[in-house]
């Protein structure tokens, strides 16, 4: 949750050993993001996933859920096993609780996945 001197909170999650490697990975992660946003009570405005086949961009995907007060995204470099998630919320929405839900789902369904970095950055600081 955002501190009193800020109006937003941005949680960054970096994972390694992403090996799911199945067709539809991007859609799978997007659905996890959408479900966790919904479970946390944050209003989804729009969602989209873009799959990269390795021809023009590195193999992987980018998924975004636009929410009432910002966004939740995932970026994956499939061949390198890298997955980055960010949760940016404002107002009364708690980015840490959304991040916890996402983390629990990702790790429970992809046990080899390892979280190597987590940071919460306060945003829209007032002074």
C-alpha positions in Angstrom: 0.0 0.0 0.0 1.3 3.5 -0.8 2.8 5.5 2.1 1.2 8.7 3.3 3.6 10.9 1.2 3.0 9.0 -2.0 0.0 8.2 -4.2 1.2 5.0 -5.7 3.2 1.8 -5.2 5.2 -0.2 -7.8 6.3 -3.7 -7.1 9.0 -5.3 -9.3 9.5 -9.1 -9.4 12.3 -10.8 -11.3 12.3 -14.5 -11.9 14.8 -17.0 -13.3 14.5 -20.6 -14.5 11.2 -20.0 -16.3 10.9 -23.3 -18.1 7.2 -23.8 -18.7 7.9 -23.6 -22.5 4.5 -24.7 -23.6 2.5 -23.2 -26.4 0.2 -20.6 -24.9 2.6 -19.5 -22.2 1.8 -15.8 -22.8 -1.9 -16.4 -22.5 -1.4 -18.6 -19.4 0.5 -15.8 -17.6 -2.0 -13.2 -18.8 -4.8 -15.2 -17.3 -2.9 -15.5 -14.0 -2.4 -11.7 -13.9 -6.1 -11.1 -14.7 -7.3 -13.6 -12.1 -5.1 -12.1 -9.4 -6.2 -8.5 -10.2 -9.8 -9.6 -10.0 -9.2 -11.5 -6.7 -7.6 -8.4 -5.2 -10.6 -6.3 -6.0 -8.8 -4.0 -8.5 -10.8 -3.2 -11.6 -9.5 -4.4 -14.9 -9.9 -1.9 -17.8 -8.2 -3.9 -20.6 -5.8 -6.7 -21.2 -3.6 -7.9 -24.0 -0.7 -10.3 -24.7 1.8 -10.1 -27.5 3.7 -13.2 -28.4 7.2 -12.9 -29.9 8.3 -15.8 -32.2 12.0 -14.9 -32.2 12.0 -13.6 -35.8 12.1 -9.9 -35.1 12.2 -9.8 -31.3 13.6 -12.4 -28.9 11.4 -15.4 -28.3 8.9 -14.7 -25.5 5.9 -12.6 -24.7 4.7 -9.4 -23.1 1.4 -9.3 -21.2 -0.4 -6.3 -19.8 -3.5 -5.8 -17.7 -4.5 -2.1 -17.6 -6.2 -1.4 -14.3 -8.3 1.4 -13.0 -5.3 3.1 -11.5 -2.3 1.8 -13.5 -1.1 -1.6 -14.8 0.2 -5.1 -14.1 2.6 -6.5 -16.7 4.8 -9.5 -17.5 7.7 -9.7 -19.8 9.4 -13.0 -20.7 12.6 -14.0 -22.5 11.7 -17.7 -23.0 15.1 -19.0 -24.2 16.9 -17.3 -21.3 14.3 -18.4 -18.7 13.7 -14.8 -17.5 10.3 -13.5 -16.4 9.7 -10.0 -15.0 6.5 -8.9 -13.4 5.6 -5.4 -12.3 2.5 -4.2 -10.4 1.9 -0.5 -10.3 -1.2 0.7 -8.3 -2.4 4.0 -7.0 -4.9 5.1 -4.4 -6.2 2.4 -2.0 -5.1 -0.6 -4.1 -2.3 -2.6 -2.5 0.3 -3.6 -5.0 2.1 -5.9 -2.5 -1.1 -8.1 -2.1 -1.5 -8.3 -5.9 2.2 -9.3 -6.2 1.8 -12.0 -3.5 -1.2 -13.5 -5.3 0.7 -13.5 -8.6 3.8 -15.0 -7.0 1.9 -17.8 -5.3 0.2 -18.8 -8.5 3.3 -18.7 -10.7 5.4 -20.7 -8.3 2.6 -23.3 -7.5 2.1 -24.0 -11.2 5.8 -23.7 -12.2 7.8 -25.1 -9.3 11.2 -24.5 -10.8 10.6 -20.8 -11.0 12.9 -18.8 -8.7 12.3 -15.2 -7.5 15.6 -13.5 -7.4 14.5 -9.8 -6.9 11.6 -8.1 -5.3 11.3 -4.4 -4.6 8.5 -2.0 -3.7 9.0 1.6 -5.0 6.7 4.3 -3.8 5.5 6.5 -6.7 3.9 9.9 -7.1 5.7 11.2 -4.0 4.5 14.4 -2.6 7.7 15.6 -1.0 
